[in-house]
Structures are given as structure tokens and as C-alpha cells.
Amino acid sequence: MRQFLCWAFMSLSIQAAQMGQVIPGEYLVRSEKSIEQLERAFSSTGSVSVSRVEPGLYLLRFEKDPGLDVLVRLSAKEGLGTVQPNFRYSTQPGSGGLHRPVR
């Protein structure tokens, strides 16, 4: 069941990326690790900066996007937490709100 849920999430994430709903090279990680531990672990996939969004939630920004599948595998192997793409956020169309990514 867990493998199916992982596959379903990855499939939805790929579809969202193809529709331009994710910010390329940016991922969110829910983890109890420190910024330094996350930078060290994810730097094996390329140049990365890590910033704290809120306690236990971090934004990863990669110079060259390694891809969700690589990050999910690395996170599982190293026990780093859960990884998801940084989805674009906007208010409902026609509401007069801003339509931009959350940073």
C-alpha cells in the first residue's frame, strides 16, 4: 500500500510539474533535522540552499534540479523526512488576490 501511495504522489507531482504548477528546482521537506544536516545530505545532488519556512518545514532551492524521484530516494535512505515539490500558490481566479509562488 505504501509503495502505491508513493507512486500515486509521484505521478500527481509529475503531472503538476508538466502543467507548470510547481516551481522548478524548489522542494519542501518536512524534517526534524537541522538546516546544516539537510544542506550536507542534499548537497550530494548538487548546489542547494536550505531555508526554514516554519518549525520542521524547510524550503530547498537547487541550482540544477535533481528531480523529485532522486530526492525522495535520498530522503528515504538517509531518514531525512518527506519531500514534495514547491507547488505554486494563488488565490481563486477572479478574487483580485495575488497570483504568485509562496516564498
Biopython code that builds the backbone (N, CA, C, O; Angstrom):
import numpy as np
from Bio.PDB.StructureBuilder import StructureBuilder

atoms = [
    (1, "MET", "N", (0.820, -1.187, 0.000)),
    (1, "MET", "CA", (0.000, 0.000, 0.000)),
    (1, "MET", "C", (0.868, 1.257, 0.000)),
    (1, "MET", "O", (0.589, 2.213, -0.723)),
    (2, "ARG", "N", (1.951, 1.246, 0.838)),
    (2, "ARG", "CA", (2.813, 2.420, 0.911)),
    (2, "ARG", "C", (3.477, 2.707, -0.433)),
    (2, "ARG", "O", (3.592, 3.864, -0.837)),
    (3, "GLN", "N", (3.915, 1.647, -1.128)),
    (3, "GLN", "CA", (4.530, 1.835, -2.443)),
    (3, "GLN", "C", (3.523, 2.436, -3.418)),
    (3, "GLN", "O", (3.881, 3.286, -4.233)),
    (4, "PHE", "N", (2.279, 2.004, -3.342)),
    (4, "PHE", "CA", (1.247, 2.545, -4.223)),
    (4, "PHE", "C", (1.046, 4.038, -3.953)),
    (4, "PHE", "O", (0.942, 4.832, -4.888)),
    (5, "LEU", "N", (0.991, 4.422, -2.660)),
    (5, "LEU", "CA", (0.801, 5.834, -2.315)),
    (5, "LEU", "C", (1.976, 6.669, -2.790)),
    (5, "LEU", "O", (1.782, 7.781, -3.282)),
    (6, "CYS", "N", (3.192, 6.155, -2.653)),
    (6, "CYS", "CA", (4.374, 6.862, -3.156)),
    (6, "CYS", "C", (4.275, 7.036, -4.665)),
    (6, "CYS", "O", (4.524, 8.123, -5.186)),
    (7, "TRP", "N", (3.915, 5.976, -5.360)),
    (7, "TRP", "CA", (3.782, 6.031, -6.814)),
    (7, "TRP", "C", (2.700, 7.031, -7.212)),
    (7, "TRP", "O", (2.902, 7.812, -8.142)),
    (8, "ALA", "N", (1.552, 7.022, -6.524)),
    (8, "ALA", "CA", (0.453, 7.932, -6.854)),
    (8, "ALA", "C", (0.863, 9.378, -6.637)),
    (8, "ALA", "O", (0.555, 10.237, -7.464)),
    (9, "PHE", "N", (1.558, 9.664, -5.529)),
    (9, "PHE", "CA", (2.005, 11.023, -5.262)),
    (9, "PHE", "C", (2.993, 11.475, -6.321)),
    (9, "PHE", "O", (2.900, 12.595, -6.822)),
    (10, "MET", "N", (3.942, 10.610, -6.667)),
    (10, "MET", "CA", (4.942, 10.950, -7.691)),
    (10, "MET", "C", (4.258, 11.215, -9.020)),
    (10, "MET", "O", (4.623, 12.152, -9.730)),
    (11, "SER", "N", (3.275, 10.401, -9.361)),
    (11, "SER", "CA", (2.547, 10.574, -10.615)),
    (11, "SER", "C", (1.828, 11.920, -10.644)),
    (11, "SER", "O", (1.884, 12.633, -11.646)),
    (12, "LEU", "N", (1.150, 12.272, -9.543)),
    (12, "LEU", "CA", (0.464, 13.560, -9.468)),
    (12, "LEU", "C", (1.451, 14.718, -9.517)),
    (12, "LEU", "O", (1.168, 15.746, -10.133)),
    (13, "SER", "N", (2.600, 14.567, -8.881)),
    (13, "SER", "CA", (3.611, 15.614, -8.877)),
    (13, "SER", "C", (4.179, 15.844, -10.270)),
    (13, "SER", "O", (4.417, 16.983, -10.672)),
    (14, "ILE", "N", (4.395, 14.760, -11.003)),
    (14, "ILE", "CA", (4.892, 14.879, -12.372)),
    (14, "ILE", "C", (3.863, 15.575, -13.245)),
    (14, "ILE", "O", (4.216, 16.433, -14.054)),
    (15, "GLN", "N", (2.596, 15.217, -13.094)),
    (15, "GLN", "CA", (1.529, 15.888, -13.855)),
    (15, "GLN", "C", (1.477, 17.366, -13.518)),
    (15, "GLN", "O", (1.331, 18.198, -14.414)),
    (16, "ALA", "N", (1.593, 17.704, -12.253)),
    (16, "ALA", "CA", (1.570, 19.109, -11.831)),
    (16, "ALA", "C", (2.749, 19.861, -12.415)),
    (16, "ALA", "O", (2.602, 21.006, -12.843)),
    (17, "ALA", "N", (3.922, 19.233, -12.439)),
    (17, "ALA", "CA", (5.111, 19.873, -12.997)),
    (17, "ALA", "C", (4.921, 20.141, -14.488)),
    (17, "ALA", "O", (5.306, 21.196, -14.992)),
    (18, "GLN", "N", (4.326, 19.182, -15.186)),
    (18, "GLN", "CA", (4.094, 19.348, -16.619)),
    (18, "GLN", "C", (3.102, 20.477, -16.895)),
    (18, "GLN", "O", (3.147, 21.092, -17.960)),
    (19, "MET", "N", (2.217, 20.750, -15.955)),
    (19, "MET", "CA", (1.218, 21.803, -16.129)),
    (19, "MET", "C", (1.726, 23.144, -15.593)),
    (19, "MET", "O", (0.969, 24.114, -15.573)),
    (20, "GLY", "N", (2.989, 23.222, -15.156)),
    (20, "GLY", "CA", (3.555, 24.457, -14.667)),
    (20, "GLY", "C", (3.066, 24.854, -13.289)),
    (20, "GLY", "O", (3.115, 26.033, -12.938)),
    (21, "GLN", "N", (2.594, 23.895, -12.496)),
    (21, "GLN", "CA", (2.067, 24.202, -11.176)),
    (21, "GLN", "C", (3.113, 24.092, -10.078)),
    (21, "GLN", "O", (2.815, 24.368, -8.916)),
    (22, "VAL", "N", (4.323, 23.698, -10.419)),
    (22, "VAL", "CA", (5.392, 23.635, -9.427)),
    (22, "VAL", "C", (6.495, 24.608, -9.827)),
    (22, "VAL", "O", (6.621, 24.987, -10.992)),
    (23, "ILE", "N", (7.278, 24.997, -8.849)),
    (23, "ILE", "CA", (8.403, 25.890, -9.104)),
    (23, "ILE", "C", (9.628, 25.011, -9.337)),
    (23, "ILE", "O", (10.062, 24.309, -8.423)),
    (24, "PRO", "N", (10.190, 25.036, -10.536)),
    (24, "PRO", "CA", (11.335, 24.171, -10.846)),
    (24, "PRO", "C", (12.500, 24.406, -9.890)),
    (24, "PRO", "O", (12.859, 25.545, -9.591)),
    (25, "GLY", "N", (13.079, 23.312, -9.419)),
    (25, "GLY", "CA", (14.246, 23.386, -8.561)),
    (25, "GLY", "C", (13.952, 23.696, -7.104)),
    (25, "GLY", "O", (14.881, 23.866, -6.315)),
    (26, "GLU", "N", (12.666, 23.773, -6.725)),
    (26, "GLU", "CA", (12.310, 24.055, -5.335)),
    (26, "GLU", "C", (11.466, 22.926, -4.763)),
    (26, "GLU", "O", (10.525, 22.441, -5.392)),
    (27, "TYR", "N", (11.831, 22.522, -3.549)),
    (27, "TYR", "CA", (11.142, 21.434, -2.873)),
    (27, "TYR", "C", (10.943, 21.789, -1.404)),
    (27, "TYR", "O", (11.716, 22.554, -0.827)),
    (28, "LEU", "N", (9.908, 21.228, -0.813)),
    (28, "LEU", "CA", (9.651, 21.383, 0.613)),
    (28, "LEU", "C", (9.968, 20.062, 1.303)),
    (28, "LEU", "O", (9.624, 18.990, 0.805)),
    (29, "VAL", "N", (10.625, 20.152, 2.448)),
    (29, "VAL", "CA", (10.978, 18.967, 3.222)),
    (29, "VAL", "C", (10.423, 19.137, 4.629)),
    (29, "VAL", "O", (10.671, 20.144, 5.292)),
    (30, "ARG", "N", (9.675, 18.148, 5.069)),
    (30, "ARG", "CA", (9.209, 18.119, 6.457)),
    (30, "ARG", "C", (10.184, 17.208, 7.189)),
    (30, "ARG", "O", (10.247, 16.008, 6.921)),
    (31, "SER", "N", (10.956, 17.795, 8.129)),
    (31, "SER", "CA", (12.027, 17.045, 8.785)),
    (31, "SER", "C", (12.330, 17.618, 10.157)),
    (31, "SER", "O", (12.073, 18.790, 10.432)),
    (32, "GLU", "N", (12.880, 16.771, 11.011)),
    (32, "GLU", "CA", (13.335, 17.195, 12.328)),
    (32, "GLU", "C", (14.836, 17.476, 12.326)),
    (32, "GLU", "O", (15.412, 17.807, 13.363)),
    (33, "LYS", "N", (15.461, 17.343, 11.171)),
    (33, "LYS", "CA", (16.899, 17.609, 11.047)),
    (33, "LYS", "C", (17.150, 19.109, 11.038)),
    (33, "LYS", "O", (16.225, 19.896, 10.839)),
    (34, "SER", "N", (18.418, 19.511, 11.257)),
    (34, "SER", "CA", (18.787, 20.927, 11.222)),
    (34, "SER", "C", (19.057, 21.363, 9.778)),
    (34, "SER", "O", (19.205, 20.532, 8.881)),
    (35, "ILE", "N", (19.117, 22.661, 9.578)),
    (35, "ILE", "CA", (19.427, 23.197, 8.243)),
    (35, "ILE", "C", (20.770, 22.651, 7.764)),
    (35, "ILE", "O", (20.902, 22.249, 6.608)),
    (36, "GLU", "N", (21.761, 22.637, 8.646)),
    (36, "GLU", "CA", (23.094, 22.161, 8.277)),
    (36, "GLU", "C", (23.069, 20.687, 7.869)),
    (36, "GLU", "O", (23.719, 20.299, 6.898)),
    (37, "GLN", "N", (22.319, 19.868, 8.608)),
    (37, "GLN", "CA", (22.222, 18.445, 8.267)),
    (37, "GLN", "C", (21.550, 18.258, 6.904)),
    (37, "GLN", "O", (21.979, 17.421, 6.111)),
    (38, "LEU", "N", (20.504, 19.031, 6.632)),
    (38, "LEU", "CA", (19.814, 18.926, 5.347)),
    (38, "LEU", "C", (20.705, 19.409, 4.206)),
    (38, "LEU", "O", (20.755, 18.781, 3.149)),
    (39, "GLU", "N", (21.410, 20.524, 4.417)),
    (39, "GLU", "CA", (22.325, 21.024, 3.372)),
    (39, "GLU", "C", (23.388, 19.983, 3.056)),
    (39, "GLU", "O", (23.684, 19.717, 1.891)),
    (40, "ARG", "N", (23.957, 19.400, 4.096)),
    (40, "ARG", "CA", (25.009, 18.394, 3.907)),
    (40, "ARG", "C", (24.473, 17.182, 3.142)),
    (40, "ARG", "O", (25.113, 16.705, 2.205)),
    (41, "ALA", "N", (23.310, 16.691, 3.539)),
    (41, "ALA", "CA", (22.741, 15.490, 2.909)),
    (41, "ALA", "C", (22.327, 15.740, 1.465)),
    (41, "ALA", "O", (22.634, 14.936, 0.585)),
    (42, "PHE", "N", (21.635, 16.844, 1.216)),
    (42, "PHE", "CA", (21.130, 17.097, -0.136)),
    (42, "PHE", "C", (22.176, 17.684, -1.072)),
    (42, "PHE", "O", (21.957, 17.728, -2.283)),
    (43, "SER", "N", (23.319, 18.141, -0.536)),
    (43, "SER", "CA", (24.363, 18.691, -1.403)),
    (43, "SER", "C", (24.970, 17.622, -2.311)),
    (43, "SER", "O", (25.617, 17.942, -3.308)),
    (44, "SER", "N", (24.759, 16.363, -1.964)),
    (44, "SER", "CA", (25.256, 15.284, -2.825)),
    (44, "SER", "C", (24.554, 15.279, -4.183)),
    (44, "SER", "O", (25.035, 14.652, -5.127)),
    (45, "THR", "N", (23.415, 15.978, -4.286)),
    (45, "THR", "CA", (22.681, 16.044, -5.559)),
    (45, "THR", "C", (22.972, 17.328, -6.319)),
    (45, "THR", "O", (22.439, 17.532, -7.410)),
    (46, "GLY", "N", (23.813, 18.201, -5.760)),
    (46, "GLY", "CA", (24.159, 19.458, -6.414)),
    (46, "GLY", "C", (24.084, 20.622, -5.445)),
    (46, "GLY", "O", (23.823, 20.438, -4.256)),
    (47, "SER", "N", (24.312, 21.816, -5.957)),
    (47, "SER", "CA", (24.297, 23.020, -5.134)),
    (47, "SER", "C", (22.887, 23.292, -4.618)),
    (47, "SER", "O", (21.946, 23.408, -5.403)),
    (48, "VAL", "N", (22.742, 23.393, -3.288)),
    (48, "VAL", "CA", (21.427, 23.561, -2.668)),
    (48, "VAL", "C", (21.505, 24.599, -1.551)),
    (48, "VAL", "O", (22.493, 24.675, -0.820)),
    (49, "SER", "N", (20.449, 25.390, -1.436)),
    (49, "SER", "CA", (20.315, 26.264, -0.262)),
    (49, "SER", "C", (19.060, 25.825, 0.476)),
    (49, "SER", "O", (18.054, 25.471, -0.138)),
    (50, "VAL", "N", (19.133, 25.853, 1.797)),
    (50, "VAL", "CA", (18.022, 25.414, 2.644)),
    (50, "VAL", "C", (17.608, 26.572, 3.528)),
    (50, "VAL", "O", (18.449, 27.193, 4.179)),
    (51, "SER", "N", (16.311, 26.867, 3.554)),
    (51, "SER", "CA", (15.807, 27.899, 4.449)),
    (51, "SER", "C", (14.596, 27.362, 5.201)),
    (51, "SER", "O", (13.832, 26.547, 4.684)),
    (52, "ARG", "N", (14.440, 27.835, 6.428)),
    (52, "ARG", "CA", (13.346, 27.379, 7.291)),
    (52, "ARG", "C", (12.082, 28.165, 6.951)),
    (52, "ARG", "O", (12.102, 29.395, 6.909)),
    (53, "VAL", "N", (10.986, 27.451, 6.710)),
    (53, "VAL", "CA", (9.691, 28.070, 6.453)),
    (53, "VAL", "C", (8.937, 28.220, 7.771)),
    (53, "VAL", "O", (8.366, 29.268, 8.073)),
    (54, "GLU", "N", (8.956, 27.153, 8.532)),
    (54, "GLU", "CA", (8.352, 27.097, 9.872)),
    (54, "GLU", "C", (9.018, 25.938, 10.592)),
    (54, "GLU", "O", (9.748, 25.171, 9.964)),
    (55, "PRO", "N", (8.788, 25.786, 11.891)),
    (55, "PRO", "CA", (9.440, 24.665, 12.588)),
    (55, "PRO", "C", (9.134, 23.318, 11.910)),
    (55, "PRO", "O", (7.977, 22.932, 11.743)),
    (56, "GLY", "N", (10.197, 22.633, 11.534)),
    (56, "GLY", "CA", (10.050, 21.320, 10.910)),
    (56, "GLY", "C", (9.752, 21.334, 9.420)),
    (56, "GLY", "O", (9.576, 20.271, 8.827)),
    (57, "LEU", "N", (9.690, 22.522, 8.788)),
    (57, "LEU", "CA", (9.417, 22.620, 7.348)),
    (57, "LEU", "C", (10.477, 23.505, 6.708)),
    (57, "LEU", "O", (10.695, 24.641, 7.130)),
    (58, "TYR", "N", (11.135, 22.966, 5.680)),
    (58, "TYR", "CA", (12.250, 23.658, 5.041)),
    (58, "TYR", "C", (12.045, 23.749, 3.532)),
    (58, "TYR", "O", (11.467, 22.853, 2.917)),
    (59, "LEU", "N", (12.525, 24.839, 2.950)),
    (59, "LEU", "CA", (12.493, 25.034, 1.509)),
    (59, "LEU", "C", (13.884, 24.770, 0.964)),
    (59, "LEU", "O", (14.857, 25.389, 1.393)),
    (60, "LEU", "N", (13.975, 23.839, 0.006)),
    (60, "LEU", "CA", (15.237, 23.540, -0.671)),
    (60, "LEU", "C", (15.210, 24.213, -2.031)),
    (60, "LEU", "O", (14.227, 24.098, -2.764)),
    (61, "ARG", "N", (16.285, 24.916, -2.373)),
    (61, "ARG", "CA", (16.415, 25.525, -3.705)),
    (61, "ARG", "C", (17.691, 24.995, -4.342)),
    (61, "ARG", "O", (18.792, 25.194, -3.830)),
    (62, "PHE", "N", (17.517, 24.316, -5.468)),
    (62, "PHE", "CA", (18.641, 23.716, -6.165)),
    (62, "PHE", "C", (19.028, 24.557, -7.366)),
    (62, "PHE", "O", (18.172, 25.073, -8.084)),
    (63, "GLU", "N", (20.347, 24.690, -7.576)),
    (63, "GLU", "CA", (20.834, 25.389, -8.761)),
    (63, "GLU", "C", (20.447, 24.604, -10.018)),
    (63, "GLU", "O", (19.987, 25.173, -11.009)),
    (64, "LYS", "N", (20.647, 23.283, -9.951)),
    (64, "LYS", "CA", (20.242, 22.393, -11.036)),
    (64, "LYS", "C", (19.292, 21.365, -10.427)),
    (64, "LYS", "O", (19.676, 20.624, -9.523)),
    (65, "ASP", "N", (18.068, 21.320, -10.912)),
    (65, "ASP", "CA", (17.018, 20.467, -10.343)),
    (65, "ASP", "C", (17.359, 18.989, -10.495)),
    (65, "ASP", "O", (17.453, 18.492, -11.618)),
    (66, "PRO", "N", (17.550, 18.265, -9.360)),
    (66, "PRO", "CA", (17.856, 16.835, -9.446)),
    (66, "PRO", "C", (16.632, 15.975, -9.736)),
    (66, "PRO", "O", (16.771, 14.825, -10.153)),
    (67, "GLY", "N", (15.444, 16.513, -9.523)),
    (67, "GLY", "CA", (14.216, 15.755, -9.750)),
    (67, "GLY", "C", (13.672, 15.155, -8.468)),
    (67, "GLY", "O", (14.421, 14.789, -7.562)),
    (68, "LEU", "N", (12.364, 15.063, -8.414)),
    (68, "LEU", "CA", (11.683, 14.575, -7.218)),
    (68, "LEU", "C", (12.062, 13.147, -6.875)),
    (68, "LEU", "O", (12.279, 12.837, -5.703)),
    (69, "ASP", "N", (12.147, 12.274, -7.857)),
    (69, "ASP", "CA", (12.441, 10.868, -7.570)),
    (69, "ASP", "C", (13.792, 10.699, -6.882)),
    (69, "ASP", "O", (13.920, 9.881, -5.970)),
    (70, "VAL", "N", (14.800, 11.460, -7.305)),
    (70, "VAL", "CA", (16.126, 11.392, -6.686)),
    (70, "VAL", "C", (16.061, 11.852, -5.230)),
    (70, "VAL", "O", (16.646, 11.225, -4.347)),
    (71, "LEU", "N", (15.344, 12.954, -4.988)),
    (71, "LEU", "CA", (15.252, 13.494, -3.632)),
    (71, "LEU", "C", (14.454, 12.597, -2.697)),
    (71, "LEU", "O", (14.797, 12.462, -1.523)),
    (72, "VAL", "N", (13.403, 11.989, -3.206)),
    (72, "VAL", "CA", (12.597, 11.073, -2.391)),
    (72, "VAL", "C", (13.427, 9.854, -1.998)),
    (72, "VAL", "O", (13.386, 9.423, -0.845)),
    (73, "ARG", "N", (14.174, 9.299, -2.939)),
    (73, "ARG", "CA", (15.028, 8.135, -2.640)),
    (73, "ARG", "C", (16.101, 8.492, -1.618)),
    (73, "ARG", "O", (16.332, 7.743, -0.668)),
    (74, "LEU", "N", (16.761, 9.643, -1.813)),
    (74, "LEU", "CA", (17.805, 10.072, -0.888)),
    (74, "LEU", "C", (17.225, 10.313, 0.501)),
    (74, "LEU", "O", (17.815, 9.903, 1.500)),
    (75, "SER", "N", (16.090, 10.967, 0.568)),
    (75, "SER", "CA", (15.450, 11.263, 1.843)),
    (75, "SER", "C", (15.093, 9.984, 2.591)),
    (75, "SER", "O", (15.306, 9.885, 3.799)),
    (76, "ALA", "N", (14.554, 9.012, 1.873)),
    (76, "ALA", "CA", (14.195, 7.729, 2.492)),
    (76, "ALA", "C", (15.446, 6.994, 2.975)),
    (76, "ALA", "O", (15.459, 6.444, 4.076)),
    (77, "LYS", "N", (16.481, 6.984, 2.164)),
    (77, "LYS", "CA", (17.724, 6.290, 2.506)),
    (77, "LYS", "C", (18.386, 6.899, 3.741)),
    (77, "LYS", "O", (18.891, 6.175, 4.599)),
    (78, "GLU", "N", (18.384, 8.239, 3.831)),
    (78, "GLU", "CA", (19.067, 8.945, 4.913)),
    (78, "GLU", "C", (18.159, 9.262, 6.105)),
    (78, "GLU", "O", (18.628, 9.788, 7.115)),
    (79, "GLY", "N", (16.868, 8.948, 5.996)),
    (79, "GLY", "CA", (15.928, 9.247, 7.075)),
    (79, "GLY", "C", (15.748, 10.740, 7.304)),
    (79, "GLY", "O", (15.706, 11.199, 8.446)),
    (80, "LEU", "N", (15.642, 11.496, 6.215)),
    (80, "LEU", "CA", (15.595, 12.953, 6.306)),
    (80, "LEU", "C", (14.194, 13.512, 6.479)),
    (80, "LEU", "O", (14.042, 14.638, 6.952)),
    (81, "GLY", "N", (13.182, 12.772, 6.115)),
    (81, "GLY", "CA", (11.813, 13.261, 6.204)),
    (81, "GLY", "C", (11.108, 13.131, 4.864)),
    (81, "GLY", "O", (11.572, 12.414, 3.978)),
    (82, "THR", "N", (9.990, 13.822, 4.718)),
    (82, "THR", "CA", (9.216, 13.748, 3.477)),
    (82, "THR", "C", (9.541, 14.923, 2.573)),
    (82, "THR", "O", (9.791, 16.033, 3.043)),
    (83, "VAL", "N", (9.535, 14.669, 1.265)),
    (83, "VAL", "CA", (9.868, 15.673, 0.265)),
    (83, "VAL", "C", (8.700, 15.820, -0.693)),
    (83, "VAL", "O", (8.083, 14.833, -1.092)),
    (84, "GLN", "N", (8.400, 17.062, -1.060)),
    (84, "GLN", "CA", (7.391, 17.320, -2.092)),
    (84, "GLN", "C", (7.825, 18.536, -2.893)),
    (84, "GLN", "O", (8.596, 19.358, -2.397)),
    (85, "PRO", "N", (7.341, 18.664, -4.127)),
    (85, "PRO", "CA", (7.657, 19.862, -4.906)),
    (85, "PRO", "C", (7.040, 21.097, -4.244)),
    (85, "PRO", "O", (6.074, 20.985, -3.489)),
    (86, "ASN", "N", (7.600, 22.264, -4.531)),
    (86, "ASN", "CA", (7.015, 23.515, -4.061)),
    (86, "ASN", "C", (5.962, 23.927, -5.091)),
    (86, "ASN", "O", (6.289, 24.474, -6.145)),
    (87, "PHE", "N", (4.710, 23.660, -4.775)),
    (87, "PHE", "CA", (3.618, 23.980, -5.692)),
    (87, "PHE", "C", (3.341, 25.472, -5.707)),
    (87, "PHE", "O", (3.449, 26.140, -4.678)),
    (88, "ARG", "N", (2.988, 25.993, -6.863)),
    (88, "ARG", "CA", (2.589, 27.395, -6.973)),
    (88, "ARG", "C", (1.318, 27.591, -6.150)),
    (88, "ARG", "O", (0.477, 26.697, -6.059)),
    (89, "TYR", "N", (1.199, 28.753, -5.567)),
    (89, "TYR", "CA", (0.032, 29.077, -4.757)),
    (89, "TYR", "C", (-0.608, 30.329, -5.320)),
    (89, "TYR", "O", (0.079, 31.290, -5.665)),
    (90, "SER", "N", (-1.909, 30.312, -5.409)),
    (90, "SER", "CA", (-2.618, 31.515, -5.815)),
    (90, "SER", "C", (-4.006, 31.470, -5.203)),
    (90, "SER", "O", (-4.504, 30.416, -4.808)),
    (91, "THR", "N", (-4.609, 32.637, -5.138)),
    (91, "THR", "CA", (-5.983, 32.686, -4.656)),
    (91, "THR", "C", (-6.882, 32.237, -5.788)),
    (91, "THR", "O", (-6.407, 32.012, -6.901)),
    (92, "GLN", "N", (-8.142, 32.105, -5.531)),
    (92, "GLN", "CA", (-9.068, 31.686, -6.581)),
    (92, "GLN", "C", (-9.131, 32.756, -7.660)),
    (92, "GLN", "O", (-9.143, 33.945, -7.342)),
    (93, "PRO", "N", (-9.171, 32.359, -8.940)),
    (93, "PRO", "CA", (-9.263, 33.331, -10.020)),
    (93, "PRO", "C", (-10.466, 34.251, -9.826)),
    (93, "PRO", "O", (-11.541, 33.822, -9.407)),
    (94, "GLY", "N", (-10.255, 35.506, -10.139)),
    (94, "GLY", "CA", (-11.342, 36.474, -10.051)),
    (94, "GLY", "C", (-11.525, 37.068, -8.671)),
    (94, "GLY", "O", (-12.410, 37.897, -8.462)),
    (95, "SER", "N", (-10.682, 36.645, -7.710)),
    (95, "SER", "CA", (-10.838, 37.160, -6.347)),
    (95, "SER", "C", (-10.083, 38.457, -6.143)),
    (95, "SER", "O", (-10.235, 39.116, -5.115)),
    (96, "GLY", "N", (-9.257, 38.831, -7.136)),
    (96, "GLY", "CA", (-8.478, 40.053, -7.012)),
    (96, "GLY", "C", (-7.213, 39.871, -6.200)),
    (96, "GLY", "O", (-6.496, 40.841, -5.954)),
    (97, "GLY", "N", (-6.921, 38.638, -5.776)),
    (97, "GLY", "CA", (-5.734, 38.360, -4.971)),
    (97, "GLY", "C", (-4.488, 38.223, -5.831)),
    (97, "GLY", "O", (-4.555, 38.256, -7.060)),
    (98, "LEU", "N", (-3.374, 38.072, -5.177)),
    (98, "LEU", "CA", (-2.122, 37.893, -5.868)),
    (98, "LEU", "C", (-1.993, 36.472, -6.396)),
    (98, "LEU", "O", (-2.488, 35.531, -5.776)),
    (99, "HIS", "N", (-1.345, 36.315, -7.514)),
    (99, "HIS", "CA", (-1.109, 35.002, -8.106)),
    (99, "HIS", "C", (0.397, 34.826, -8.232)),
    (99, "HIS", "O", (0.985, 35.167, -9.258)),
    (100, "ARG", "N", (1.018, 34.291, -7.185)),
    (100, "ARG", "CA", (2.462, 34.132, -7.172)),
    (100, "ARG", "C", (2.836, 32.981, -6.256)),
    (100, "ARG", "O", (2.048, 32.559, -5.409)),
    (101, "PRO", "N", (4.081, 32.466, -6.441)),
    (101, "PRO", "CA", (4.547, 31.406, -5.552)),
    (101, "PRO", "C", (4.718, 31.936, -4.138)),
    (101, "PRO", "O", (4.973, 33.125, -3.944)),
    (102, "VAL", "N", (4.583, 31.077, -3.171)),
    (102, "VAL", "CA", (4.825, 31.439, -1.785)),
    (102, "VAL", "C", (6.322, 31.267, -1.533)),
    (102, "VAL", "O", (6.877, 30.205, -1.814)),
    (103, "ARG", "N", (6.962, 32.272, -1.021)),
    (103, "ARG", "CA", (8.406, 32.212, -0.742)),
    (103, "ARG", "C", (8.635, 32.459, 0.713)),
    (103, "ARG", "O", (9.779, 32.453, 1.168)),
]
sb = StructureBuilder()
sb.init_structure("model")
sb.init_model(0)
sb.init_chain("A")
sb.init_seg("    ")
for serial, (resi, resn, name, xyz) in enumerate(atoms, 1):
    if name == "N":
        sb.init_residue(resn, " ", resi, " ")
    sb.init_atom(name, np.array(xyz, "f"), 0.0, 1.0, " ", f" {name:<3s}", serial, name[0])
structure = sb.get_structure()
